[in-house]
Amino acid sequence: MKDSFFQDVHEVAKLVPKGRVTSYGAIAKYLGTGKSARMVGWAMNQAHTDPTIPAHRVVNRLGLLSGKMHFNPPESMAQRLQAEGVRVLDDQVVNFDIHFWNPMKELS
């Protein structure tokens, strides 16, 4: 079951458009497992080896780049977001509410 959950997480992450971000919790809620944001995080930790998964677009509920340590180098998470027009300051998405992509709304 873990593998299929991780695959589901990765499929949702692939849908996040350039210039937008979502959160671990938003993906968990969309998948019907609202209390499993941490599991989404674990799934995203494995996503960095697949260049088709835009892992840099998944942040925590406050817009913090909490997964940056899984990027090489860690600064590349912010750099990728900034290249897409998402401003990052002190490892946090500026205007998070404007850039937030909610799969519950966008994919319904």
Backbone torsions as a table, in degrees:
resi	resn	phi	psi	omega
1	MET	NA	-37.1	-178.8
2	LYS	-57.9	-44.0	-178.3
3	ASP	-61.6	-41.8	-179.4
4	SER	-70.5	-35.2	175.9
5	PHE	-63.1	-46.0	178.2
6	PHE	-59.8	-41.5	178.1
7	GLN	-63.2	-41.4	177.9
8	ASP	-62.2	-42.8	177.3
9	VAL	-59.3	-46.4	-178.5
10	HIS	-63.5	-38.5	179.1
11	GLU	-64.7	-39.8	177.1
12	VAL	-66.9	-43.5	-179.8
13	ALA	-59.3	-35.4	179.4
14	LYS	-64.6	-19.9	-177.7
15	LEU	-88.1	-11.5	-179.7
16	VAL	-67.6	120.6	-176.9
17	PRO	-69.7	156.9	173.8
18	LYS	-57.2	141.5	178.4
19	GLY	82.1	4.6	179.4
20	ARG	-126.9	161.0	176.6
21	VAL	-135.8	157.0	172.7
22	THR	-133.4	177.2	-178.3
23	SER	-117.3	162.4	176.7
24	TYR	-58.6	-44.5	-178.9
25	GLY	-64.8	-37.0	179.3
26	ALA	-65.5	-39.0	177.0
27	ILE	-66.7	-44.1	179.7
28	ALA	-59.5	-45.2	-179.5
29	LYS	-62.9	-43.2	178.9
30	TYR	-60.0	-37.3	-178.9
31	LEU	-81.3	2.1	176.9
32	GLY	82.9	15.4	-179.7
33	THR	-128.1	60.1	-172.4
34	GLY	-52.5	-23.8	-178.9
35	LYS	-93.6	9.8	-173.3
36	SER	-111.9	33.6	179.2
37	ALA	-56.8	-37.1	179.8
38	ARG	-64.0	-38.8	176.9
39	MET	-65.1	-36.3	175.6
40	VAL	-61.6	-41.4	176.8
41	GLY	-59.2	-43.0	178.2
42	TRP	-63.5	-39.8	177.6
43	ALA	-63.0	-40.9	-179.3
44	MET	-69.4	-29.9	176.6
45	ASN	-60.2	-30.2	178.8
46	GLN	-85.8	-8.5	-175.0
47	ALA	-78.7	-14.1	-172.7
48	HIS	-70.9	-14.2	178.5
49	THR	-87.3	-7.7	-179.5
50	ASP	-110.9	109.4	-176.9
51	PRO	-67.8	-10.2	178.8
52	THR	-83.3	-9.0	-179.7
53	ILE	-103.3	114.3	-179.8
54	PRO	-77.6	70.0	-175.7
55	ALA	-59.5	-25.4	-179.1
56	HIS	-66.2	-15.8	-178.6
57	ARG	-89.7	3.6	179.1
58	VAL	-112.6	119.0	-175.0
59	VAL	-128.1	180.0	179.0
60	ASN	-82.2	178.4	-172.8
61	ARG	-64.8	-15.2	178.4
62	LEU	-101.2	1.4	-177.7
63	GLY	85.9	10.9	179.3
64	LEU	-79.2	143.4	179.1
65	LEU	-82.2	64.7	-174.1
66	SER	-69.3	-16.4	179.3
67	GLY	-98.6	10.7	-173.5
68	LYS	-61.5	-26.2	-178.0
69	MET	-68.6	-11.1	178.5
70	HIS	-92.1	-0.2	176.7
71	PHE	-98.8	152.1	-179.9
72	ASN	-125.2	108.2	-4.8
73	PRO	-77.0	164.7	-177.9
74	PRO	-56.1	-30.1	-179.4
75	GLU	-67.5	-16.5	-176.0
76	SER	-68.4	-22.4	176.2
77	MET	-62.4	-50.0	178.5
78	ALA	-64.5	-40.2	-179.8
79	GLN	-61.6	-41.3	178.9
80	ARG	-65.0	-42.6	177.9
81	LEU	-63.4	-44.5	-179.1
82	GLN	-64.3	-33.9	177.2
83	ALA	-65.2	-21.8	178.3
84	GLU	-96.7	6.0	177.5
85	GLY	92.1	10.2	177.9
86	VAL	-96.9	115.9	-179.7
87	ARG	-76.9	134.8	179.4
88	VAL	-125.6	131.3	178.7
89	LEU	-133.4	126.0	-178.9
90	ASP	51.9	46.6	177.7
91	ASP	60.7	31.1	176.8
92	GLN	-137.9	139.1	178.7
93	VAL	-69.1	125.3	176.4
94	VAL	-78.9	137.5	-176.9
95	ASN	57.6	47.7	-177.7
96	PHE	-51.5	-42.7	-177.6
97	ASP	-62.4	-30.4	179.0
98	ILE	-75.5	-37.9	-177.7
99	HIS	-86.8	-10.7	-174.4
100	PHE	-67.3	130.5	177.2
101	TRP	-111.4	115.4	-176.4
102	ASN	-100.7	109.1	-178.2
103	PRO	-61.5	-27.1	177.8
104	MET	-62.5	-34.8	179.4
105	LYS	-89.1	-44.1	-173.2
106	GLU	-73.4	-28.1	-175.4
107	LEU	-108.7	10.2	-179.3
108	SER	-84.4	NA	NA
